Amino acid sequence: MTLEGRVAFITGAASGIGRATAVLLAEHGAAIIAADVSDKGLDETLGLLPKGSKSEKIMLDVSDSAAVNAAVAGVEARHGRLDIMANVAGIPFASAEDKRKVFEEMSLIVESLRERRPPSRPPEFLHHLTDADFKRMLRVNLYGTFYCMRAAIPIMTRQGKGAIVNCSSAAAFRGPLSNAHYTTAKAAIIALTRNAATELGPRGIRVNAIAPGAIDTPMVRDGLMPEFLNMLMQHTPLQRLADPREAAEAVLFLASDASSYFTGQTLEPNGGIHSGL
């Protein structure tokens, strides 16, 4: 499975699945364009790439459509092509207050499961979700994915070929309590992926997604209470967190010619979570 001669643009590349994807695609010969809001994290990622890899970093907020357009256009100007767009960037919370509310609701679930009784009160997250937090979650997780896809399409159309891989979440299929905005954004990514696959297939552009379960990333560690995370692992058939590289392997497959007849698909590296709860 070789990616020699191909240029890959990876968002969220400063940590987690994005970092693992950058490393894995570089190991298979791709030139890496690593994009994120964390300059330090990007430097660390580039330092992990195989010696001699072609790579560069771009400081990028994917929720800024003009910045995305400029960044992607710059890649074509410098490299003459764009073969792979991996949209991994995302956030678990929209604000500090949003995180506080999510953890408050999560603690009720943990307490209920631990003591084997109904929660002490009904859920109170959705109707307290602010306009600002809902919009920010969608701007980064959904709009950011759309902006990057949209910027890549003209380049890939001119080439007559390209692979776009979006990052959804196992939460998109489950509707868990306390994160309706996150779940909404991740579910919409799957719909966007399918629609884009239908429209772009005749142009030779394949569009797929991954929907990871609990991956051992800073985002998951920050986004779930430790006790909740332990319970989640207990109810996952494989009973562990995945290494980010295990999710990145799915991205590699969808970005490579090994998946040449795959489009509109969502692969789920989730340890069997849908079977376990």
N, C-alpha and C positions, 0 to 999 in steps of 0.2 A: 504494500500500500504506500505509494510514493506521492508526495506533493511537490516534487522538485519543479522549480520554475513558476510556482504559484504564489500569489500574494494574498495574505490573510489579514483582515482587519478584525481585531478582537476588542470588544468593549468590556469594561469591568475586569481588565487584565491585571490590575494591581494586587489581586488576592483571589483566593478561593477557586471556583470553577474556571473563571476567566484566566487566572494565572496558569492553572493546570493545562488549560486548552492551548495557551501560547507555547508552553514548553513542549507539549505533545506534538502539536503541528510543526514546530521547529525541528523536532527529532525526525520527522518524516519529510523534511526538506523545504517546508514553506518559508517564505520571507514573512516576518511577523511585524505587523503594525499594532502595537499595544496601546490602547486608549483607556484613560481613566481620569478621575479627578485627583488622585493621589500621586504626586510626583515621586515621593519616596517609595511607595509601593511599586510603581512602574520600574524604577531603577532596580529594585530587588528582583522583580520578575525577569528583566533583561539579563541580570546576573546569573539566572538559573538556566538560561538557554544554552544549548550545546555550543561549544567553542566553534567559532567561524560562522555562526548563524547570521543571516541578514536580518536586521531588526532596527526598529526605531520606535520612539514613544511619542504619544500625542496627549497633552493635557486636554481633556474633553469632558464637558457636561452634556450628556446625551439629551437632556431636556431642552437644550438650546438649539433650535432647528438651524439657525444661521451658522452656528459653530460647527454643527455636524456637516452641513453642506460644504463648508470651507475645508474641513478636515478630509473628507472623502475626495473632494476634487483635487486636493493637494496630493493625495496618494496616487491618483491617476497621472497627475503631472510629473511626479517623480519616478514612478515605476512603470507607467504606461499601461497598467491593467489593474484589475481587482477581481480575484477569483473566488474568494471566500469572505463572507461577512458573518461573523459570529457575535450575536447580540446577547451578551451575558450580563451587562450592567443592570443593577437593580438595588432597591433599598427595602429593608424590612419594616421601617417606620417612617412616618412623614415628619415627625417632630418629637421632642423630648416628652411633651405631654401625651402624644399619641402612644409612645412606648409605655408610659406609666399606666395608661388605661388598658392597653393590651395585657400587660403583666397582671393588672388587678383582676381582669376577667380570667386569665390563665390560672391564677392562684385558686379561684373557685373550682375550676375543673380538677386541678390537682387534689385539692382537699376532698372533693366529692369522690374521686376514684380511690384515694387512699383510705377513706373511711367507709367506702362502699355505701354511700347514701346520696340522695339527691342534693344538688347544690343548695346552699343556704338562701339563695335568692335567684330570680330569673336573670338571664344575661342582660346587660345594660350597655352594650357597646355601640351597636349600629345607630341608635337614635341620638347618641351623644357625639357621633363622628362629625367633625366640623367640615365646612366647605373647603377650607384651606388645606386640611390634612388629606381629604379625599382627592382634591385636585392635584396636590403635590405627588401623591402616590401614583396617580395615573400619568402625570407628566413624565416622571422618571421611568417607571416600569413599562408603561404601554406606549406613550407618545415617543419616548426615547427609542424604543424598538422600531416604531413606524418611521421615525425620522431617518434612522440609519438604513433601513430597507429602502426607503424612497430615494435616498442619495445614491445607493449602490445600483439601482435598477438601470439607469441610462448607460452606465459603464458596462455592466454585464450584458445589456442588450446589444451594444456595439460589438462586444466580443462574440456574441452568440452562445454564451455559456456562463454559468456561475452557480454557486451554491450559497444559500442563505440558511443559517441555523439560528433559531430563536430560543430563548430560555424561558420556559413557563415554570410550573411547579406542580407537584403532586396535590397541593392544596386546591388547584383549579378544579379538580374532580370531586372534592369532598365537602366544600362549604363549611370548614371548621369555624367554631366560635371565635370571636374577638379579633378577626382581621378581614372584615368584609371588603375593605378597599384593596388590600393586597390580593385577595382571592379574585376579586373582580378583574383587576389588571392582568393577572396571570391567565385567567380563563379567556379573556379577550385576545391575548396573544395567540392562543390556539386557533381561535376563529380567524384572526388576521392571517395566520400562517396558511390555513386551508384556502382562504380566498385568494391570497397571493399565489399559491401553488397553481390554482386553476387559471388565473390570468397570465402568469409568467411562464408556464410550461411550454407554450408554443415558441417562446423566445429562447428556449434552452436553459432557462433558469429554474433550478430546483429550490423549493422552500420547505424546510422541515423544522421541527422543534424538539427539544427535550423537556421533560417534566420531572425533574429530580425530586426524590424524597429527602430524607434527612442526611445531608452531606456535612462532613466535618469541616466547615468553613467559618471564618470570623462572622459572617452574616447570620449563620444558623446559631452559633454560640451566643451571639448578641441578641438574636431574635426570639429565643426560647428560654424560659426559666430552666435551670439545671434539673430540677425535679420533674418538670414536664418533659424535658428531653429524655430523661431516663425512662419514664413511662412510655414514651413514644417508641423507644428502642425495644422495650419489653413486648410491645404489641406488633413489632415488625418481625416477620418470620426469620429474617437473617440476624435479628437481635444485635445490630450494631449500626453505627454511622458509616456511611460510605466515605472512602477517600475521594477528594476532589478529582483525582485522576480517573476514577471509575466513571464519573459523569463525563469527563472530558473525552473518554474513549467513545462515548456515544456521539459527541460532536465530531470527532475525527471521522467516524464511519459516515456520518451524514454529509461531511464536507468532501469526502473522497469519492473516487470512481467506484468504490465497492458498493455504494448505494445509488448507482446510476439510474435505477428504476424506482427510486423512492422519491416521492414528493407529496406534500400535504400530510405527512405522517408526524406523529408525536411519539418518540421513544421515552420510556419511563424507567430510568435507573433508580428504583425506589425500594429495593430490598423486599418487595412483596407487601408493602404497606396496605394496599387495598384489600389484600386477603386477610390481613392480621387483625383488623378492627371491625 
